[in-house]
Amino acid sequence: MDPYHRKEAKIEVPAATMDQQIDNIIQTGGTGTFGDGRLLKMEVDYSTQVDSQLAVADTLAKSGKVLEAVESLQTLEKLSRLDCDMRSNQRLLCRMVKLAFDANNWELLCETVKALCKKRLLIKTSIKNMVKDCCEMVPKAPDATAKSKLIDTLRAVTAGKIYLEVERARLTKQVAEKLEAEGKLDEAREMMMELQVETYGTMEVDEKVKYLLHQMRLSIANQHFTRASIISRKINTKFFERENDEVQLMKLEFYKYMVQIGLSENNYLDVCKHFLAIFKTPRIQESDIKKLEVLKCTVFYLLLSTHDNEKWELLHRMNAMRELEHLPTHKELLELFIHQELIFWSKAIESKYAPILFGADPPPELVRDTLLPSTHVFPMTQADGRRRRERLHDCVGEHNVRMVSKYYSRITFQRMAKLLEFGVEQMETFVCKMIVDGVIPEAKIHRPSQIIYLSPKKNSVEVLDAWVFNVRKLTDTMNKVSQLIAKEEMVHGLQIAQRV
């Protein structure tokens, strides 16, 4: 039979220790794979020769001849590799790097790793186990130079090998952390972005999320908020529903970055929803101070958002929250935007609610808390705080424009400016913006007559059609009422006749 067409059953090895995997392979027929993906089958068992040769290598190493000890294993390593003896090959590879490590010869260790990974017909399980052992040696390096050289060597030999992608990702993260500590944020970000860990099937979900969070942090540090937003979509928020302490910390870190992304885009409704997710975190619920401060931020950013159906629904949901009863002033402020009444900026906002909006500083313990985003929504000493104050003024104006459009079909410039507490020119600019944004899409401004038409002007035909429709509706209602009255009279008359 042609050996190239021989059918070999590929064995799926469960997640276990490397020895258990090899035992399973041997018990199921000794079938495995080469480094290039081809099927292999163990032909010879070199266990006895390996035992004796390892003893010889240990003797040489103890006498100080480390290089000779490593070289003494090379011939047997080649035989075990070509004859597909996975267990023996794994033992030899791991012992060769361990001899160099025990002798504190880091130069020899790096050269040995490079040489072993360039061999022909590599066995995946052996290489993977050797690289795994080398990764455990990295923290034990005597100095930064040796550590950096070993990491670079391991990253070079793991490049392009799918079965070593997890080890490469871990090593890359260590290099990125070193660059970040040195202030080289651009280089650290580029190195972290090289790997798409969300596609790694062998990496644990927790480790994936940590890696993606690291990518988000570096992107935000470099002001690449769009890139950070793209990375955030790779994380399934259902992962944060677990009540594990470590998962909750990752959840807080994730939403901290999401708040920063939302603020960079002035997307206050998304920021509000992110703070609401932080508020529902069990770790935040344990602290009354943190819980209430986060709830305050949720209210403020909700008020700053653009009015739409989602905001309107969220206003009512938050107003019904029992936790908001502990913040009565904030609840009153929220209700102002729910009630169908005008809100006067000078009489209501600046006089009554200014202390909680513009004068309140967050508690010191929250300022020092690195897990939470900034809870100071209106820092008046900063440009962001002053800009958000102007945005709140615009939100009050938007609310008032909607209320005026409900009760007026047309209004003069002077009257509208008085109701909005703006100057005439400022009011005209503001109303034009509301028309363009679709808040009052049917409104029109007639500058010569200084009148704002809040509803479309109807022609005589439309007015006549509306009058005819209303008259028809009235007559239909009157006919129905008269029929009901006649029915009641007939029933009442029948009851009287039965009594007689």
N, C-alpha and C positions, 0 to 999 in steps of 0.2 A: 504494500500500500504506500502511496506517495506520502512522505512524512509531512509535507506542507499542507495536505488536505485531511490530515488526521483530525477527527472531531474531539475536542476536549471540552469538558463541562466546566464553565467558570464558577468558582465557589464564592458565594457571598459570605464574608467573614463578619460576624457580629462585633460590636464595639466591646473590646476586652483588652487584656494585657497582650503585649506582643508575643509572649511565650504561649499563651492560650490560643492566639490566632494561628501560630505555626503548628501547634499540636492538632488543631482542627484541620488544617490543610493536609498534614501527614495522614491523619485518620481517614480523610475523605479521598485519598488517592495521591497525595503529594503534589497537587496541582496549584500553581500560583501564577504570577505574571512577572515579566521582565520590566525594566524601567521604561522601555518603549511601548509597553502594553501587550506584547506577545505572550502567549501562554507558555508555561514551563512546567516541567515535571522532574522531581528529584530523582537523580540516577544513582548517586553514591552517598553513603553516610560516612562523614569524616569525623564523627564525634570522638573516637578514640585518639586519632592523630591530633585533633585540636587540643584535647586535654593534655597530652604530653608536650605539645609545642608551647602551649600557654605557660606551663611550668618552666620550660626553658627560658621563655621571654621574661618571666618574673625574676628569674635568677640573674639574668643579664641586667635587668633594670636596677635591681638592688645593688649590683656591683658598680653602678654608675654608667653603664653602657646602654643608655636609653635608645639612641639611634639604632644600634645593632639589634636591640630587642624588638623595635618596631619593624625593622627590615626582615627579621627572622620569621615574621608572620605573613609576609607578603606572598610567598610562594603558595602556602596553604590557602590563603585568602583567594588567590586566583583559581585554584583547583575547586574550591567549594563554590565559587561564583559560577564557573563554567559548567559544573556538574549539578548546579541548582540545589545545593544543600543549604537551605535558607537558615536553619538554626545555627549551623556551624559558621556560616558567613556572617551572620549577625553578631555572634560572640567574638569573632576575630576583629570585625570593624570597631565594635565598642571597646575592646581591650586595647586596640592600637591607639585610639585617641585618649584613653584613660592613662596609658603609660606616659604619654607626653604631658598630660595634665598633672599627674602625680609627681613628675619630675620638675614641674613648674617651668617647662620649656614651651612657652607660648608660640615661639616661632615654629618649632617642630609641629605643634598641634595644628596650626593654620596650614602648613604645607601638607601635612598628612590628610587633612580634610579635603583640600583641593585635589590631591592625587587620587584619593579613593572615589571621589565623585566624577572623575574623568574616565573611569574604567569602562570597558566594553561589557555589555549585557549586565547592567546593574540590576540588583534585586531591590525592589521598592521597599519592602518591609525592613531590610537591613539598613538601607540608607536612611530611611525615616527614623529608625530607632537611634542610629548614630547621631543624626542631626539633633534629635530630641535631647540626647545626653549632652551634646555640646552646648545647647541652649541653656541647660542647667548649670554649665560651667561659667557662663558669661558673668553672673553677679560675683563670682569668686575670683575674678581677675585682680591681680595685685595693683594695677594702676590704670588710669584712663586710657593710656596709649594701647596697652595690651587688650583691654576690653573693646576699644573701638576697632582695632585690627581684627579681632575675632568676629565681631558682629559683621564687619564688612565682608569677611571671608564667607560667613554663613549666608549672608544675603546674596552673595555672588553665586554660590552653589545651589541655592534654592530658587533662583530666578527661572521662571518658565516651567517649573515642576508643580503640577496640580496637587500631587499628593503631599507636597511640602508647603502649600499656600498658607496654612495656619501659622506655621513656624515663621515663615517670612513676614507675615503681618505683625506678629509679636515683636520680631527684631526691628522692623521698620518703625513701630511705635516707640521703641526705646531710643532709636536714633533721632526721631522727631522731638521727643521730650528733651534730649540733650541740646538740640539746636534751639528749641524754644527757651531753655534756660540761658543760652548764650545770647538771646535776643534776636536770633535769625528766624523771624516768624515766617517770612516768605518761603525760605527754603524748607522749613518744617511743614508748612501747609502743602507745598508742592509734593513733598515726599509722601505725606499721608494720603494725598489725593490719587497717588499712583494705583492704589489697590481698591478694588470694588468688593469689599468684604461682604456686602449683602448677598453676593452670589455664592459664597463659600458654604457648601453643604455640610462640611465637617466641623465648622466652627459653632460653638454654643451660642444660643441667642443672646445671653447676657453679655458675652464677650463682643458680639457684633454690635450691640447697642452702645457699649462703652467706646468702641472704636469710632462709631458714627458720631457720638457725642464729642469725641476729641476732634474729629473733622469739623464739626459745627463750631466748636470753640475757636479753632485756628482761623476759620473763615471769617468769623465775626471780629476777631482780633485784627484781621487784615482789612476790615470794612467791606468784605465780599458777602453782603447780606443775601444777594440773589442765589449765590452758590450754597450758602447755609440753608436757605429755604428749600432748595432742591434736595439737599441731603436729608432734611427733616422729613420729607415725604417717604423716605426709605424705611422709616421707623414706624411700625404699627403701634398705635396708641393703646390697643388692647393689651399689649405687653405690660403696661403700667397698672393694670387692674389687680395684679398680684399684690398682696399685702406684706411681702417680704421687705425687710428694712433696706436692704441694698437696692431693691427695685424702686422703692419709694424715693431714695436719694437720687437715683437716676431720673425719676419722673420730675423731681423738682429742678434738677439741672436742665432737663430737656425744655421744660416750660419757661425757665429763666431765659434760655436762648431764644425761644419763640417770642417772648415779650420784647426782647431787644430787636428781633427781626421786624415785628409788627410796628414798633415805635419808629424804626428807620423808614418805614413806608407810610407813616401816619395813618395806619389802619387800626383805628382805635376800637372798632367792634371786635376784631380778632384779639387784640390785647385784652379786652374785657373777658372774652371767653377763655383765654389762657389763664388769667387770674382766677377765674371761676374754677378751673380745673385744679389750680394750686390750692384753692380754698377747700376743695373736697378731699384733699390728700389727708389720710389719717395722721400723718406726722404733724401737719399744721393744725388739725382739729384738737390735738392734745394741748396746745398752748392758746389760751384765750386772747393774749395780746396779739400774737401772730395772726390768729383767725380773724379778729376784728379789723386789723390793719389791712389785710388782704381783701377783706370784704369792702372796705372803704375804697380801695383802688378799683375794685370791680365796678362800684357805683360811679365813680368819677369818669372812668374811661368809657362807660356806657353812655353817659351824658355827652361826652365829647364826640361820639360817633355820629355819622351821617344818618339822618332819619330814613328808615325804610321799614318794610314789614317785619324783618327779623329783629330790628331794634325795638319795634313796638311790642312784639311778642315777648322779648326778653325783659322789657320794662315791667310788664305785668307779672312775669315769673319771679323776678327779683323782689318786687313789691310784696309778693305773697310769702316770701321766705321768713320763717320764724326768727332766724338769727338776726335779721335786720331790725327787730324790735329792740335789740340792745343798742342800736344807733338811731334814736328817734329823730335827731336833726337830719341825718342823712336820708332817712325814710321820707321826711317831709319834703326834702329837696327832690327826691325821686318822684314824689306824687305831683309836684308842680308841672312836670313834663308829661304826666298822664292826664291831668285834668284839662278839659277843653276851655281854658281861660288864658288870658294874656299874662306874661311874666314880665314884671318891670325890673330892669337890671339894677337901677339905682336904689329902689325901695326894697327889693327882695334880696337879690344876690349880694350886692355890695354891702348892704347894711346888716342883714341877718345872717347870711351864710358865708361871708368873707372869712371869719375866723377858722372854720373847718376846711375851707377851700384853699386860701392863700396864706394863712398864718400858722398852720399846724405843721410842726416838724415830726417826723417818725421817731419812735422810741429808739434810744441808743443801741439797744440789743439787736434791733432789726437792721440798723446801719452796719453793724459788725457781722451780721449773718451773711455769709457768702453763698448760701444755698438759695436765697430769695433775690428776685430782681428789686430794683429800687422802688420803694413804696412812697416816695415823695413825688406826687403828681405835678404839683405847681410850685417848683422851687423858683421863687421870684428873683433870686440873685443870678439865675442862669437864663440864657436865651430860650431854652426849651420850655421853662416854666412860663415865661412871658408869652411865648407863642401859644401855649395851651390855654392861657387866660383869654387871649383874643379869640381862640377857637370856641371857648365856652360862650363868649359874648355872641359869636355868630350863631351858635346853636340856639341860644335864647331868641335871637332874631328870626331864625328859621321857624321856630315854634310859633312865634307871634305872627309871622306872615301867613302860616297855615290857618291860624285862628281868624285872622282878618278876612282871608279869602272865603271862610265859611259863612260869614255874616254880611259881607259887602260884595256887591257886584261891581262897584267902581268907587274910587276914593281919590281925594286930592293928594298932591305931593306933600303939602304941609301937614295934613291930618295923618298920613302914613308915617311921616318922619317923627311926628309927636308920639304915635303909638309905639314905634320901634325905638324911640330915644336915640335917634341918629340925626345928623345934619341932613339937609335936603340932598346935597350932592352925594353924601355917603349912603343915604337911603336909596337913591336912584341906582348907584353902582351895585348895592347889595341886592336889590330887587331884580336887576338884570341878571345877576349871577344865579338867583333862585329860578328864574325863567329858563336859563340855559341848562341848569342842573336837573330840571324836570320837577322841581318842588311845586311850582304853579305853572305848568306848561301852557295853559290856555290864556295866561295873563298877557296884556299888551300895555305899553307905555306910550301915551300921547303927550309929547313934550310941549307943543304949542299951547294946549289947553291945561297943562299941568295936572293931568288926570291919569290914573292907573285903572285900566279895565281888568278886573280879576276874573271875569267870566266872559266867554265870547259873545259878541253882540249879535242878536238874532234879527233876521229880516222879517218882514210882515208875514210872509208865507209860513215861516216856522212858528211865529206867534199864533197865527190863526190855527195851524195844525194842533198846537198844544192846547188852545182853547177848545177846539172841537173834541179832542181826546178827553179833556177834563169834563166837558158837558156830557159826553157819552158815558163816562164812568159814573157821573153823578146820577144820571137817569137810570142806569142799570142798578145802582145801589137802591134808588127809591123804589123801583119795580120789585126788587127782591124783598125789601122791607114791607111793602104793601101785601105781597103774597104771604109773608110770614104772619102779618096781622090778620089777614083773612082766614088763614089756617087756624090760628088761635081762637078766632070768633066762632068758627064752625065747631071746633072741639068743645069749646065752652058751652055753645048752644046745645050740643048733643048731650052733654052731661046734665044740663037743666031738664031736658026733655025726658031723660031716663028717670030722674027723681020724681017728676010729675006722674 
